[in-house]
Amino acid sequence: MNVTGDIKPSLTLDRKRQFLNDGIVKLIGIPLFGILIPNITRLITNSAYQLHELLLSYGYFVIVSFIVWQGNVLLMKYLSYRVKWKKETYYNKILALLASNVMYSGLVSAGLIYVWLSFSHEQLTNWNPLINSTFVIIIAAAFVTNIYENFFLIRQQLHTLSRVEQLSLAKSQAELHALKNQIDPHFIFNALNTLSYLIVADAKNAKLYNDTLARVYQYILSNKHRDVVLLREELEFISNYFYLLKIRFANAINMTIEINDMGAGENLILPISLQTLIENAIKHNDFCDEDPLEIQVSVETNYVVVKNRMHKKAYPVPSSRIGLANLDNRYRLIARRNILKDEFNNYFVVKLPIISIKQ
């Protein structure tokens, strides 16, 4: 996998996929099959039984129908987990499903019917009723299972289209948000003013500032269309980005980066996600040299944790609320996980899930 490229959204439902609700089938279809099949195939002679014996017999056939149905559903689910619906394996999967339906339905129904015949009042002169009943059960099971699978595929396709549309929308919003950051006149104005000042007052640091500014914009331009990047690249970017902020705000802001899991840097994270959190902290808090904004970034085993002490502005700034909401939505669609947000002891904490490179 290209670790700095795109992760395509999963086009199949995961192991917790939602199959169709077969409650109606179980409630109506199974008893109906249990009553009709033995009569259609003349397996049972109703007049040969007392009422309670007849009820017990039909109850037995309903149980047979349930066992055949439930077994076929489990087989279908198992095959759906094991074999993905791809063009090159489509017919193989259909054949495997039909073969498993025929084998399971035939063996189970024939065995259970034979057990019933051993205790019944039927006087069979040949095995035709048993064979006919088994054959009808196989046909019914294959037909119903095929309908069930087709409905499942329709639902799966709708789910896939919905996920692709949501991801496309989220990426578009993220790109617009990144573009806004790139051309934010306040950021450009402040950066150029700072650079102009440094050129006159400190030429050596002016060159460093200019080079860092170039790396920041290069990173944003290179990664705004990507789904994931290496965590170590994002940490390097946020260090460069914070350097620009530090030149502007001086002692009014501080940031520490603590890496507790040394191997996590080779895993993945959404690009420009840490910038969103740093930007959010600066935007919504008051700070000064005497009371600086302290931002702590720590890399844990499964999360990157960004924490800052809250000192909310007396007059909240207008906010589109796109940043955190979009970041959470992108994580949900790309990694199937959500970011975690919490406020405690006057601190605002956000945890970004680390995406394993093995996925």
C-alpha positions as CSV (number, residue, x, y, z in Angstrom):
1,M,0.0,0.0,0.0
2,N,1.2,3.5,-0.8
3,V,1.3,4.9,2.7
4,T,1.1,8.5,1.6
5,G,-1.6,7.8,-1.0
6,D,-5.3,7.2,-0.8
7,I,-7.1,4.6,1.2
8,K,-10.1,3.6,-0.8
9,P,-13.3,3.3,1.2
10,S,-14.3,-0.3,1.8
11,L,-16.8,-1.4,-0.9
12,T,-18.0,-4.4,1.1
13,L,-19.7,-4.4,4.5
14,D,-17.5,-5.5,7.4
15,R,-18.0,-8.6,9.5
16,K,-20.8,-6.8,11.4
17,R,-22.7,-6.3,8.1
18,Q,-26.5,-6.1,8.5
19,F,-28.3,-8.9,6.6
20,L,-31.9,-8.6,5.8
21,N,-34.4,-9.0,8.7
22,D,-35.9,-12.4,8.1
23,G,-38.3,-12.2,11.0
24,I,-41.3,-12.1,8.6
25,V,-40.0,-15.1,6.7
26,K,-39.6,-17.1,9.9
27,L,-43.0,-16.1,11.2
28,I,-45.0,-16.8,8.0
29,G,-42.9,-18.6,5.4
30,I,-41.5,-21.4,7.6
31,P,-44.8,-22.6,9.1
32,L,-46.4,-22.3,5.6
33,F,-43.7,-24.5,4.1
34,G,-43.9,-26.9,7.0
35,I,-47.6,-27.5,6.3
36,L,-47.7,-27.3,2.5
37,I,-44.7,-29.5,1.5
38,P,-45.7,-32.7,3.2
39,N,-49.3,-32.4,1.7
40,I,-48.1,-31.4,-1.8
41,T,-45.7,-34.4,-1.9
42,R,-48.3,-36.7,-0.2
43,L,-45.8,-37.5,2.5
44,I,-48.5,-37.5,5.2
45,T,-51.9,-39.1,5.2
46,N,-53.9,-36.8,7.4
47,S,-56.8,-39.3,8.0
48,A,-54.3,-41.8,9.5
49,Y,-53.6,-39.6,12.6
50,Q,-55.5,-38.4,15.7
51,L,-55.6,-34.6,16.1
52,H,-52.8,-34.4,18.7
53,E,-50.6,-36.7,16.5
54,L,-51.3,-34.6,13.5
55,L,-50.4,-31.4,15.3
56,L,-47.2,-33.0,16.5
57,S,-46.3,-34.1,13.0
58,Y,-46.9,-30.7,11.5
59,G,-44.9,-29.1,14.4
60,Y,-42.1,-31.5,13.5
61,F,-42.2,-30.4,9.8
62,V,-42.2,-26.7,10.8
63,I,-39.0,-27.4,12.9
64,V,-37.5,-29.1,9.8
65,S,-38.3,-26.1,7.7
66,F,-36.7,-23.8,10.3
67,I,-33.5,-25.9,10.5
68,V,-33.2,-25.9,6.7
69,W,-33.9,-22.2,6.4
70,Q,-31.5,-21.2,9.3
71,G,-28.8,-23.4,8.1
72,N,-28.9,-21.9,4.6
73,V,-28.8,-18.4,6.0
74,L,-25.7,-19.2,8.0
75,L,-24.1,-20.8,5.0
76,M,-24.8,-17.6,3.0
77,K,-23.4,-15.4,5.7
78,Y,-20.3,-17.6,5.9
79,L,-19.7,-17.4,2.2
80,S,-20.3,-13.7,2.2
81,Y,-17.6,-13.3,4.8
82,R,-15.1,-15.6,3.1
83,V,-15.5,-14.6,-0.5
84,K,-15.9,-10.9,-1.6
85,W,-18.3,-10.0,-4.4
86,K,-15.8,-9.4,-7.2
87,K,-16.4,-9.7,-10.9
88,E,-13.8,-12.5,-11.3
89,T,-15.3,-14.5,-8.4
90,Y,-19.0,-13.8,-8.9
91,Y,-19.9,-17.0,-10.6
92,N,-17.7,-19.1,-8.4
93,K,-19.5,-17.7,-5.4
94,I,-23.0,-18.3,-6.9
95,L,-22.0,-21.9,-7.7
96,A,-20.6,-22.4,-4.2
97,L,-23.8,-21.0,-2.7
98,L,-26.1,-23.2,-4.8
99,A,-23.9,-26.3,-4.1
100,S,-24.0,-25.7,-0.4
101,N,-27.8,-25.1,-0.5
102,V,-28.4,-28.4,-2.3
103,M,-26.1,-30.5,-0.2
104,Y,-27.2,-29.1,3.2
105,S,-30.9,-28.9,2.4
106,G,-30.9,-32.4,0.8
107,L,-29.0,-34.2,3.5
108,V,-30.7,-32.5,6.5
109,S,-34.3,-32.7,5.1
110,A,-33.9,-36.3,4.0
111,G,-32.4,-37.3,7.3
112,L,-35.1,-35.6,9.4
113,I,-38.0,-36.8,7.3
114,Y,-36.6,-40.4,7.5
115,V,-36.6,-40.1,11.3
116,W,-40.3,-39.0,11.2
117,L,-41.2,-41.8,8.9
118,S,-39.7,-44.3,11.4
119,F,-42.3,-43.2,14.0
120,S,-45.2,-42.3,11.7
121,H,-48.3,-44.3,10.6
122,E,-47.4,-44.1,7.0
123,Q,-47.3,-47.4,5.0
124,L,-44.9,-46.5,2.3
125,T,-44.5,-48.9,-0.6
126,N,-41.6,-46.9,-2.1
127,W,-39.4,-44.0,-1.3
128,N,-41.1,-41.6,-3.8
129,P,-42.7,-39.4,-1.0
130,L,-39.4,-39.0,0.8
131,I,-37.5,-38.2,-2.5
132,N,-40.2,-35.8,-3.7
133,S,-40.3,-34.0,-0.3
134,T,-36.5,-33.7,-0.2
135,F,-36.5,-32.4,-3.8
136,V,-39.2,-29.8,-3.1
137,I,-37.4,-28.6,0.0
138,I,-34.2,-28.2,-2.0
139,I,-35.9,-26.1,-4.7
140,A,-37.7,-24.0,-2.1
141,A,-34.6,-23.4,-0.1
142,A,-32.5,-22.5,-3.2
143,F,-35.3,-20.1,-4.4
144,V,-35.8,-18.3,-1.1
145,T,-32.0,-18.1,-0.5
146,N,-31.5,-16.6,-3.9
147,I,-34.1,-13.9,-3.3
148,Y,-32.5,-13.2,0.1
149,E,-29.0,-12.9,-1.4
150,N,-30.3,-10.6,-4.2
151,F,-31.9,-8.3,-1.7
152,F,-28.7,-8.3,0.3
153,L,-26.6,-7.4,-2.7
154,I,-29.0,-4.4,-3.4
155,R,-28.7,-3.2,0.1
156,Q,-24.9,-3.7,0.0
157,Q,-24.7,-1.7,-3.2
158,L,-26.8,1.1,-1.8
159,H,-24.6,1.2,1.3
160,T,-21.5,1.4,-0.8
161,L,-22.9,4.2,-2.9
162,S,-23.8,6.1,0.2
163,R,-20.4,5.7,1.7
164,V,-18.6,6.8,-1.5
165,E,-20.9,9.9,-1.7
166,Q,-20.3,10.7,2.0
167,L,-16.5,10.3,1.6
168,S,-16.5,12.4,-1.6
169,L,-18.4,15.1,0.2
170,A,-16.1,15.0,3.2
171,K,-13.0,15.2,1.0
172,S,-14.4,18.1,-0.9
173,Q,-15.1,19.9,2.4
174,A,-11.6,19.1,3.7
175,E,-10.0,20.4,0.5
176,L,-12.1,23.6,0.7
177,H,-11.0,24.0,4.3
178,A,-7.4,23.4,3.4
179,L,-7.6,25.9,0.6
180,K,-9.1,28.4,2.9
181,N,-6.1,27.9,5.2
182,Q,-3.7,28.4,2.3
183,I,-5.2,31.7,1.2
184,D,-6.3,33.0,4.6
185,P,-5.4,36.7,4.2
186,H,-4.7,37.1,7.9
187,F,-2.2,34.2,7.9
188,I,-0.5,35.5,4.8
189,F,-0.5,39.1,6.0
190,N,1.0,38.1,9.4
191,A,3.5,35.8,7.8
192,L,4.7,38.4,5.3
193,N,4.9,41.1,8.0
194,T,6.9,38.8,10.2
195,L,9.2,37.9,7.3
196,S,9.7,41.6,6.4
197,Y,10.6,42.4,10.0
198,L,13.1,39.5,10.2
199,I,14.7,40.5,6.9
200,V,15.6,43.9,8.5
201,A,16.2,42.8,12.1
202,D,17.6,39.3,11.8
203,A,18.6,38.1,8.3
204,K,19.7,34.7,9.4
205,N,16.3,33.9,11.0
206,A,14.5,35.5,8.1
207,K,15.9,32.8,5.8
208,L,15.0,30.1,8.2
209,Y,11.5,31.5,8.5
210,N,11.1,31.7,4.7
211,D,12.3,28.1,4.2
212,T,9.9,26.9,6.9
213,L,7.0,28.8,5.4
214,A,7.8,27.2,2.1
215,R,7.8,23.7,3.6
216,V,4.5,24.3,5.3
217,Y,2.8,25.3,2.1
218,Q,4.5,22.5,0.1
219,Y,3.1,20.0,2.6
220,I,-0.4,21.4,2.4
221,L,-0.4,21.4,-1.4
222,S,1.1,17.9,-1.6
223,N,-1.2,16.2,0.9
224,K,-4.6,18.0,0.8
225,H,-5.9,15.4,-1.8
226,R,-4.6,12.4,0.1
227,D,-6.5,10.3,2.6
228,V,-3.6,9.4,4.9
229,V,0.1,10.2,5.6
230,L,2.7,8.8,7.8
231,L,2.4,10.1,11.4
232,R,6.0,11.2,11.5
233,E,5.5,13.4,8.4
234,E,2.5,15.0,10.1
235,L,4.5,15.6,13.3
236,E,7.3,17.2,11.2
237,F,4.7,19.4,9.5
238,I,3.1,20.5,12.7
239,S,6.5,21.4,14.2
240,N,7.2,23.6,11.2
241,Y,3.7,25.1,11.3
242,F,4.1,25.9,15.0
243,Y,7.5,27.5,14.5
244,L,5.7,30.1,12.3
245,L,3.1,30.7,15.0
246,K,5.8,30.9,17.7
247,I,7.6,33.7,15.8
248,R,4.4,35.6,15.6
249,F,3.1,35.0,19.2
250,A,6.5,34.5,20.9
251,N,6.0,33.5,24.6
252,A,2.2,33.7,24.4
253,I,2.0,30.1,23.1
254,N,4.0,26.9,23.8
255,M,3.7,23.4,22.4
256,T,5.3,20.2,23.6
257,I,5.4,16.9,21.7
258,E,5.8,13.7,23.7
259,I,6.2,10.4,21.9
260,N,5.4,7.4,24.2
261,D,5.2,4.9,21.4
262,M,8.4,5.1,19.3
263,G,7.0,2.8,16.6
264,A,3.8,4.8,16.0
265,G,5.5,7.3,13.7
266,E,5.5,4.6,10.9
267,N,1.7,4.3,11.1
268,L,-0.9,6.6,9.5
269,I,-3.0,9.7,10.3
270,L,-5.2,12.0,8.3
271,P,-3.2,14.8,6.7
272,I,-3.4,18.3,8.2
273,S,-5.4,17.0,11.1
274,L,-3.1,18.2,13.8
275,Q,-3.1,21.7,12.2
276,T,-6.9,21.7,12.6
277,L,-6.6,21.1,16.3
278,I,-3.8,23.7,16.9
279,E,-5.7,26.2,14.8
280,N,-8.9,25.5,16.9
281,A,-7.0,26.0,20.2
282,I,-5.6,29.4,19.1
283,K,-8.9,30.5,17.6
284,H,-11.1,29.9,20.7
285,N,-8.8,30.8,23.6
286,D,-7.4,34.0,25.1
287,F,-3.6,34.0,25.8
288,C,-0.7,36.4,26.4
289,D,2.9,36.3,27.6
290,E,1.9,36.3,31.2
291,D,-0.8,33.6,30.7
292,P,0.4,31.6,27.6
293,L,-1.6,28.9,25.7
294,E,-0.1,25.6,26.5
295,I,-0.6,22.9,23.9
296,Q,0.5,19.3,24.6
297,V,0.8,16.7,21.8
298,S,1.4,13.1,22.9
299,V,1.7,10.0,20.7
300,E,0.3,7.0,22.4
301,T,-0.1,3.4,21.2
302,N,-3.5,4.0,19.5
303,Y,-4.0,7.7,19.5
304,V,-2.4,11.1,19.1
305,V,-3.7,13.2,22.0
306,V,-3.8,17.0,21.7
307,K,-4.6,18.8,24.9
308,N,-4.8,22.5,25.8
309,R,-5.9,24.4,28.9
310,M,-9.1,26.3,28.2
311,H,-9.3,30.1,28.6
312,K,-12.3,30.8,26.3
313,K,-12.5,34.2,24.8
314,A,-15.0,36.6,26.4
315,Y,-16.5,37.3,23.0
316,P,-16.5,34.0,21.0
317,V,-15.2,34.4,17.4
318,P,-17.6,33.4,14.5
319,S,-17.0,29.8,13.6
320,S,-18.3,27.7,10.7
321,R,-17.8,24.6,12.9
322,I,-16.4,22.7,9.9
323,G,-13.0,21.8,11.3
324,L,-13.6,19.2,14.1
325,A,-16.9,18.0,12.6
326,N,-15.3,17.4,9.2
327,L,-12.2,15.8,10.8
328,D,-14.5,13.4,12.7
329,N,-16.5,12.6,9.6
330,R,-13.4,11.8,7.5
331,Y,-12.1,9.5,10.3
332,R,-15.4,7.7,10.4
333,L,-15.5,7.2,6.6
334,I,-11.8,6.4,6.1
335,A,-10.8,4.5,9.2
336,R,-14.3,3.5,10.6
337,R,-13.4,5.2,13.9
338,N,-14.3,8.5,15.5
339,I,-12.1,11.1,17.1
340,L,-12.7,11.4,20.8
341,K,-13.4,14.8,22.5
342,D,-13.5,15.6,26.1
343,E,-13.4,18.5,28.6
344,F,-12.2,18.0,32.1
345,N,-10.3,20.0,34.8
346,N,-10.4,23.1,32.5
347,Y,-8.7,21.2,29.7
348,F,-9.9,20.4,26.2
349,V,-8.7,17.1,24.9
350,V,-9.0,15.6,21.4
351,K,-7.8,12.1,20.6
352,L,-7.0,11.2,16.9
353,P,-6.9,7.5,16.2
354,I,-3.7,6.2,14.7
355,I,-4.4,4.0,11.6
356,S,-2.2,0.9,11.5
357,I,-0.2,0.6,8.3
358,K,-1.0,-3.1,8.3
359,Q,-4.7,-2.3,7.5
